[in-house]
Amino acid sequence: MHKDQLLVKAIEIAAKTHEYQKRKSTDIPYIVHPFEIAMILQRNGVEDQEILAAGILHDTLEDGNLQVSDLEKWFTSRVKELVLLASEELEGRSERPWDKRKAHTIEAIKSLNTDVKLIVCADKLSNARSMLRSYEKIGDQLWDRFNAGFTDQQWYYDSLVESLKDMESYAMYQEFKETVQRIFHRKGE
Ligand SMILES: Nc1nc2c(ncn2[C@@H]2O[C@H](COP(=O)(O)OP(=O)(O)O)[C@@H](OP(=O)(O)OP(=O)(O)O)[C@H]2O)c(=O)[nH]1
């Protein structure tokens, strides 16, 4: 197997899974987000191909229609486990309200191992970057795009900063923290 084979397969599966999806309320193809996760991980020194592959695949179960059995068929059990652990609790997801789902995520992150926290931190940074870009363009209209408004999103992102604090030696965590400050704590602006 050549060195890039695992990542090429992860890109193929993620691109097919997210083929018709766009990022929330935008015209941006969904696959831009998983690619950004892999770029953030690499910039932060991650060379482990299974972590990078899981980063690319991290939303295929939660936001795509891929099944765990598909991941088992194409990838190692470690890649499958990393994707599962990086996903919001999947069972009964559609019936649970936003705040219950996010409160569960905030608590669950605290007990994840570093490999999964790397993926989660890169994911949340990518989401926060896109929120900041949109906020700078459309201001408070941004909050209409999401299933929760400013106050709830502020609680969620401040809590994520706290849940991920073991990652403070990574540049991506510092950027995440600063981005959250810029979106949610714009004092005097
Ligand atoms: N910021 C941002 N989020 C987007 C975008 N497109 C899709 N998303 C997804 O939308 C979620 C935030 O939207 P909400 O309305 O607050 O939450 P919900 O979809 O889970 O109900 C993010 O979940 P999350 O819990 O923050 O993370 P994740 O683990 O689901 O990725 C992310 O997955 C985008 O352009 N910007």
The ligand as a Gaussian input file, in Angstrom:
#p B3LYP/6-31G(d) Opt

LIG

0 1
 N      -20.347000      26.956000      11.955000
 C      -20.843000      26.276000      10.908000
 N      -21.449000      25.074000      11.146000
 C      -21.953000      24.414000      10.068000
 C      -21.858000      24.937000       8.770000
 N      -22.437000      24.035000       7.926000
 C      -22.860000      23.019000       8.658000
 N      -22.572000      23.222000       9.963000
 C      -22.949000      22.319000      11.042000
 O      -23.982000      23.007000      11.745000
 C      -23.817000      22.813000      13.144000
 C      -24.219000      24.068000      13.869000
 O      -25.546000      24.363000      13.528000
 P      -26.695000      24.398000      14.616000
 O      -27.933000      24.782000      13.896000
 O      -26.248000      25.239000      15.763000
 O      -26.753000      22.898000      15.161000
 P      -27.362000      21.546000      14.584000
 O      -27.239000      21.557000      13.082000
 O      -26.518000      20.494000      15.235000
 O      -28.795000      21.527000      15.060000
 C      -22.364000      22.511000      13.388000
 O      -22.382000      21.537000      14.401000
 P      -21.364000      21.476000      15.585000
 O      -22.011000      20.837000      16.741000
 O      -20.749000      22.814000      15.886000
 O      -20.236000      20.597000      15.079000
 P      -20.190000      19.231000      14.328000
 O      -19.568000      18.299000      15.276000
 O      -21.609000      18.813000      13.984000
 O      -19.356000      19.543000      13.124000
 C      -21.865000      21.977000      12.038000
 O      -21.788000      20.605000      12.024000
 C      -21.223000      26.209000       8.568000
 O      -21.099000      26.729000       7.473000
 N      -20.736000      26.817000       9.671000

